[in-house]
Amino acid sequence: MTATYGPVTTAFGEYLSTIRDQAIALNGTTVSVNLVGGQTMSGTLAYVTESVSGWPAGGSQWPNALTLTVSTKVHKIRLDHVSSLGQG
């Protein structure tokens, strides 16, 4: 029997897409980030898309990490380490 990994990859891609969409919507606000390991961090979120030069014309590229500023310390957090993201 051969295992099929397509649905797992698709589900994980949808999960990352949801986290990315939330990060775009909450960019510049104070957020709480719950990490996969159970830790929670609160601070100001920075998550900005970057323009892609070349093909596709007018496309955007999304970083695979968000930036969270807690007090004066800046943290880079990989999107796949985020379990949830919310305002407040």
Backbone hydrogen bonds in HBPLUS format (Angstrom, degrees):
<---DONOR---> <-ACCEPTOR-->    atom                        ^
c    i                          cat <-CA-CA->   ^        H-A-AA   ^      H-
h    n   atom  resd res      DA  || num        DHA   H-A  angle D-A-AA Bond
n    s   type  num  typ     dist DA aas  dist angle  dist       angle   num
A0009-THR N   A0005-TYR O   3.10 MM   4  6.31 166.7  2.11 160.4 163.9     1
A0010-THR N   A0006-GLY O   2.90 MM   4  6.10 162.1  1.93 158.0 163.7     2
A0011-ALA N   A0007-PRO O   2.84 MM   4  5.96 160.4  1.88 145.5 150.9     3
A0012-PHE N   A0008-VAL O   2.94 MM   4  6.16 158.0  1.99 149.7 155.6     4
A0013-GLY N   A0009-THR O   2.87 MM   4  6.07 154.0  1.94 147.4 154.9     5
A0014-GLU N   A0010-THR O   2.94 MM   4  6.21 151.9  2.02 148.6 155.9     6
A0015-TYR N   A0011-ALA O   2.95 MM   4  6.20 150.9  2.04 143.8 152.1     7
A0016-LEU N   A0012-PHE O   2.93 MM   4  6.23 164.2  1.96 153.3 156.1     8
A0017-SER N   A0013-GLY O   2.92 MM   4  6.04 150.2  2.01 140.6 149.7     9
A0018-THR N   A0014-GLU O   2.95 MM   4  6.17 150.2  2.04 145.2 152.2    10
A0019-ILE N   A0015-TYR O   3.07 MM   4  6.41 162.3  2.11 153.1 157.1    11
A0020-ARG N   A0016-LEU O   2.84 MM   4  5.99 161.0  1.87 149.0 155.0    12
A0021-ASP N   A0017-SER O   2.88 MM   4  6.06 158.7  1.92 146.7 152.2    13
A0022-GLN N   A0018-THR O   3.01 MM   4  6.25 155.7  2.07 147.8 154.2    14
A0023-ALA N   A0019-ILE O   2.93 MM   4  6.17 155.7  1.99 148.5 155.6    15
A0024-ILE N   A0020-ARG O   2.93 MM   4  6.22 154.5  1.99 151.7 158.3    16
A0025-ALA N   A0021-ASP O   3.05 MM   4  6.26 161.9  2.09 145.5 150.2    17
A0026-LEU N   A0022-GLN O   2.92 MM   4  6.07 146.3  2.03 147.9 157.1    18
A0027-ASN N   A0024-ILE O   3.45 MM   3  5.30 164.5  2.48 100.5 104.8    19
A0029-THR N   A0026-LEU O   3.05 MM   3  5.66 156.5  2.10 148.2 147.1    20
A0028-GLY N   A0045-LEU O   2.75 MM  17  5.29 156.1  1.80 140.0 147.5    21
A0045-LEU N   A0029-THR O   3.00 MM  16  5.86 165.7  2.02 165.6 163.8    22
A0088-GLY N   A0030-THR O   2.95 MM  58  5.66 177.6  1.95 134.4 133.8    23
A0031-VAL N   A0043-GLY O   2.81 MM  12  5.67 163.2  1.84 168.0 165.8    24
A0043-GLY N   A0031-VAL O   3.03 MM  12  5.67 152.3  2.11 153.6 162.5    25
A0032-SER N   A0086-GLY O   2.78 MM  54  5.43 159.1  1.82 158.4 165.2    26
A0086-GLY N   A0032-SER O   3.04 MM  54  5.43 158.6  2.09 152.9 159.1    27
A0033-VAL N   A0041-MET O   2.69 MM   8  5.20 168.4  1.70 162.8 167.0    28
A0041-MET N   A0033-VAL O   2.91 MM   8  5.20 159.5  1.95 145.2 151.5    29
A0034-ASN N   A0084-SER O   2.92 MM  50  5.15 164.2  1.95 145.4 150.1    30
A0083-SER N   A0034-ASN O   2.71 MM  49  5.52 159.6  1.75 147.6 153.9    31
A0084-SER N   A0034-ASN O   3.27 MM  50  5.15 156.6  2.33 135.5 135.6    32
A0035-LEU N   A0039-GLN O   2.78 MM   4  5.32 178.2  1.78 173.2 173.4    33
A0038-GLY N   A0035-LEU O   2.92 MM   3  5.47 165.9  1.94 121.3 125.3    34
A0036-VAL N   A0081-HIS O   2.83 MM  45  5.37 154.7  1.89 143.7 146.4    35
A0044-THR N   A0069-THR O   2.96 MM  25  5.10 151.6  2.04 143.6 141.3    36
A0069-THR N   A0044-THR O   2.91 MM  25  5.10 166.6  1.92 143.9 147.0    37
A0046-ALA N   A0067-THR O   2.78 MM  21  5.06 149.3  1.88 157.1 160.0    38
A0067-THR N   A0046-ALA O   3.08 MM  21  5.06 163.3  2.11 153.6 155.4    39
A0050-GLU N   A0061-GLN O   2.89 MM  11  5.14 170.9  1.90 153.7 156.5    40
A0061-GLN N   A0050-GLU O   2.75 MM  11  5.14 156.3  1.80 154.2 162.1    41
A0052-VAL N   A0059-GLY O   3.13 MM   7  5.41 159.4  2.18 136.9 133.4    42
A0059-GLY N   A0056-PRO O   3.02 MM   3  5.32 150.2  2.11 137.6 133.1    43
A0079-LEU N   A0064-ASN O   3.01 MM  15  5.81 168.2  2.02 139.6 140.4    44
A0066-LEU N   A0077-ILE O   2.84 MM  11  5.33 157.3  1.89 150.4 148.3    45
A0077-ILE N   A0066-LEU O   2.86 MM  11  5.33 166.5  1.88 157.1 161.8    46
A0068-LEU N   A0075-HIS O   2.83 MM   7  5.13 164.5  1.85 153.0 158.3    47
A0075-HIS N   A0068-LEU O   2.80 MM   7  5.13 158.3  1.85 143.6 151.1    48
A0070-VAL N   A0073-LYS O   2.86 MM   3  5.34 155.5  1.92 166.5 161.6    49
A0073-LYS N   A0070-VAL O   2.87 MM   3  5.34 152.7  1.94 144.4 139.8    50
A0081-HIS N   A0078-ARG O   2.96 MM   3  5.42 161.9  2.00 116.5 121.4    51
A0082-VAL N   A0079-LEU O   3.15 MM   3  5.38 165.9  2.17 111.0 115.1    52
